[in-house]
Each structure stands twice: as C-alpha cells, then as structure tokens.
Amino acid sequence: MGGGSEPLSAAELTNQWLISSNITPGPLELETFHSWLELEFLCIPVPICFTIKPVSLDKCRKIFRRFNVLFVSSEHNNPNTALLTKGQNLRFRALHDWHHIKVNSDSTLTGEIIAFNEAKRTAPAFIHWILFSEIVMQAAVKVHSGVFPAQKLVKHPKFWPARRPTNHRRAK
C-alpha cells in the first residue's frame, strides 16, 4: 500500500470485493500462510482467552489494559474458504486483535489498514494479498455495508495485477 497514491475508499474496495471471484491460494501460499500464522500466534506475548461471547475491539482493548489478557470471541467461527480451519481462524482472530492492540488502531478502515501493515511486516511478500483480502477488503465491506461479508479471497488489481500469460520457449 503505497506511497503517493490516493487513499482507498470503503466503497471502491467493496465494489472490487463484489465483482471479484474467490481465489484459492496455491499450495505454497497456503503452507506459507499457515506456517506464518502459527509462528506469529505463538509469539503473542500475553495469555489469550477465547470466549463464545461477542467481544468488540474496544472491549478487547479494555480487558487487555486491565488484566493484560487478550480476550477473543469464537462467535460466528465459520470460515468458508480453503484458507482456514476453525482453529486457524480463531488463531488468526487473536493475532489480528493483537496487532490492533499493539499498534493502537481502531476498527475503522484506516485502523484495519494499520493492522494489515503490522501483519505484513513479518509475512512473506507473496502472501500479502491474502492478508489484504482477509483484513482490509473484508473490513471495507463491513464499513461500507454494515454487514460482515462471507469470507472469500480476492486480489485487488491495483496492488496485485493479473499476470499475463507468457510464451516461454525451451532452449535447445
């Protein structure tokens, strides 16, 4: 997310989300994403408490400030992509909430972009598109429409343009 370009609007991101097809990451992308997620989750330096009750980011932050515990909701834990199992989805939620707390960002689109930038700081570049889809694109739809969308993975063409097929010739 680059230097000098105009800010992204929730409406533009939502439109891109709606017109895009779900993309299934390749095996190396999946393996790398899962490895990154597990390592980063294990590096969260505070106890984590999963609860079936809803926990807003504000409530999570208040509980963290008072008890130094990361409270994460398992409500609506129904990932429907090839990306995450239910357990991985909960770990991703915890890591994402930890990033919000760590960088003191809110749940506005700007706050989600800040959390995305914190996540991508330790992630290999070729899975940044997954983080952007899971964090920024989904948040934009929620901000714009008021409804959290069903999960799908999309590549925003402004940052990840479609690759054009090339004609490779074998050397003789």
Secondary structure per residue as TSV (DSSP state, phi and psi in degrees):
chain	resnum	aa	ss	phi	psi
A	1	M	-	360.0	116.0
A	2	G	-	-106.3	171.0
A	3	G	T	-72.5	133.2
A	4	G	T	87.2	-12.2
A	5	S	S	-86.8	156.1
A	6	E	-	-66.3	152.3
A	7	P	-	-62.7	151.0
A	8	L	-	-82.0	138.4
A	9	S	-	-99.6	151.8
A	10	A	H	-61.1	-36.4
A	11	A	H	-65.2	-44.4
A	12	E	H	-65.5	-43.9
A	13	L	H	-65.0	-40.6
A	14	T	H	-62.7	-44.4
A	15	N	H	-59.2	-44.4
A	16	Q	H	-63.0	-39.6
A	17	W	H	-59.3	-47.4
A	18	L	H	-67.0	-35.8
A	19	I	H	-87.1	-8.4
A	20	S	S	-91.7	145.7
A	21	S	-	-85.1	153.9
A	22	N	-	-65.7	134.6
A	23	I	-	-111.0	133.0
A	24	T	-	-94.0	122.0
A	25	P	-	-62.5	153.1
A	26	G	-	-72.4	166.6
A	27	P	H	-56.6	-41.2
A	28	L	H	-68.7	-38.2
A	29	E	H	-63.2	-44.8
A	30	L	H	-62.1	-49.3
A	31	E	H	-61.1	-41.8
A	32	T	H	-67.3	-44.4
A	33	F	H	-60.4	-46.9
A	34	H	H	-63.0	-42.6
A	35	S	H	-63.2	-44.6
A	36	W	H	-60.4	-46.6
A	37	L	H	-59.7	-48.2
A	38	E	H	-62.1	-44.7
A	39	L	H	-64.1	-46.5
A	40	E	H	-65.8	-38.8
A	41	F	H	-60.8	-44.6
A	42	L	H	-65.9	-20.1
A	43	C	T	-89.5	-2.4
A	44	I	-	-64.6	120.4
A	45	P	-	-86.0	14.6
A	46	V	S	-131.7	158.9
A	47	P	-	-62.7	148.4
A	48	I	E	-119.5	132.0
A	49	C	E	-121.2	117.1
A	50	F	E	-90.5	137.1
A	51	T	E	-133.5	149.2
A	52	I	S	-79.3	-11.2
A	53	K	S	-80.1	154.0
A	54	P	-	-66.8	141.3
A	55	V	-	-134.8	109.7
A	56	S	-	-72.2	164.8
A	57	L	H	-62.7	-38.8
A	58	D	H	-62.0	-43.5
A	59	K	H	-66.2	-41.4
A	60	C	H	-57.6	-44.5
A	61	R	H	-64.9	-42.4
A	62	K	H	-63.9	-43.9
A	63	I	H	-64.2	-41.0
A	64	F	H	-62.1	-46.0
A	65	R	H	-63.2	-34.3
A	66	R	H	-83.6	-40.0
A	67	F	H	-117.6	-5.3
A	68	N	S	58.2	39.5
A	69	V	-	-128.3	138.5
A	70	L	E	-91.0	112.2
A	71	F	E	-94.9	126.4
A	72	V	E	-131.0	133.2
A	73	S	E	-83.0	140.0
A	74	S	-	-101.8	6.3
A	75	E	T	-61.3	141.6
A	76	H	T	56.4	39.6
A	77	N	-	-87.2	76.8
A	78	N	-	-129.8	69.5
A	79	P	-	-64.3	135.4
A	80	N	-	-123.1	33.7
A	81	T	S	-119.3	168.9
A	82	A	S	-75.1	-3.0
A	83	L	S	-77.5	-46.5
A	84	L	-	-130.0	139.4
A	85	T	-	-80.8	174.1
A	86	K	H	-60.8	-43.0
A	87	G	H	-64.0	-43.5
A	88	Q	H	-64.6	-37.8
A	89	N	H	-62.1	-41.2
A	90	L	H	-65.2	-40.4
A	91	R	H	-65.6	-37.9
A	92	F	H	-64.8	-41.5
A	93	R	H	-58.2	-46.0
A	94	A	H	-61.9	-45.9
A	95	L	H	-63.1	-42.5
A	96	H	H	-63.4	-45.1
A	97	D	H	-63.7	-37.7
A	98	W	H	-62.2	-40.7
A	99	H	H	-61.7	-42.2
A	100	H	H	-58.1	-46.1
A	101	I	H	-66.2	-44.5
A	102	K	H	-59.5	-42.0
A	103	V	H	-101.4	5.0
A	104	N	T	55.3	49.6
A	105	S	-	-107.6	154.5
A	106	D	-	-97.3	-168.9
A	107	S	S	-100.4	19.4
A	108	T	S	-74.7	171.9
A	109	L	H	-60.5	-41.0
A	110	T	H	-61.2	-42.6
A	111	G	H	-63.6	-36.8
A	112	E	H	-69.2	-37.0
A	113	I	H	-64.4	-39.0
A	114	I	H	-63.7	-43.2
A	115	A	H	-64.9	-39.2
A	116	F	H	-59.9	-45.4
A	117	N	H	-62.3	-34.4
A	118	E	H	-68.6	-41.3
A	119	A	H	-64.7	-44.2
A	120	K	H	-71.7	-14.6
A	121	R	T	-58.7	-34.2
A	122	T	T	-109.5	-1.8
A	123	A	S	-95.0	143.8
A	124	P	-	-59.0	142.8
A	125	A	G	-56.8	-34.1
A	126	F	G	-75.5	-2.0
A	127	I	G	-111.2	5.6
A	128	H	H	-57.9	-35.3
A	129	W	H	-61.6	-34.4
A	130	I	H	-66.6	-45.4
A	131	L	H	-62.8	-41.2
A	132	F	I	-61.8	-43.7
A	133	S	I	-64.5	-48.3
A	134	E	I	-69.4	-32.2
A	135	I	I	-100.9	-62.2
A	136	V	I	-76.8	-48.8
A	137	M	I	-64.3	-45.8
A	138	Q	H	-63.5	-40.3
A	139	A	H	-64.3	-38.4
A	140	A	H	-60.9	-42.6
A	141	V	H	-62.9	-43.2
A	142	K	H	-62.2	-46.0
A	143	V	H	-63.6	-43.2
A	144	H	H	-75.7	-40.9
A	145	S	H	-103.4	-17.1
A	146	G	S	84.6	-1.2
A	147	V	S	-124.3	133.4
A	148	F	-	-75.0	126.6
A	149	P	-	-79.0	161.1
A	150	A	-	-61.7	145.5
A	151	Q	-	-69.5	137.4
A	152	K	-	-155.5	158.1
A	153	L	-	-107.1	128.4
A	154	V	-	-134.0	152.9
A	155	K	-	-106.6	121.4
A	156	H	-	-74.3	121.8
A	157	P	T	-65.3	-19.3
A	158	K	T	-67.2	-30.5
A	159	F	T	-109.6	-28.3
A	160	W	S	-131.4	76.8
A	161	P	-	-64.3	151.1
A	162	A	-	-62.7	138.9
A	163	R	-	-78.6	138.1
A	164	R	-	-88.0	140.7
A	165	P	-	-64.0	143.6
A	166	T	-	-119.0	151.8
A	167	N	-	-96.9	101.4
A	168	H	-	-93.0	134.1
A	169	R	-	-109.1	137.4
A	170	R	-	-76.1	138.9
A	171	A	-	-71.1	142.6
A	172	K	-	-95.9	360.0
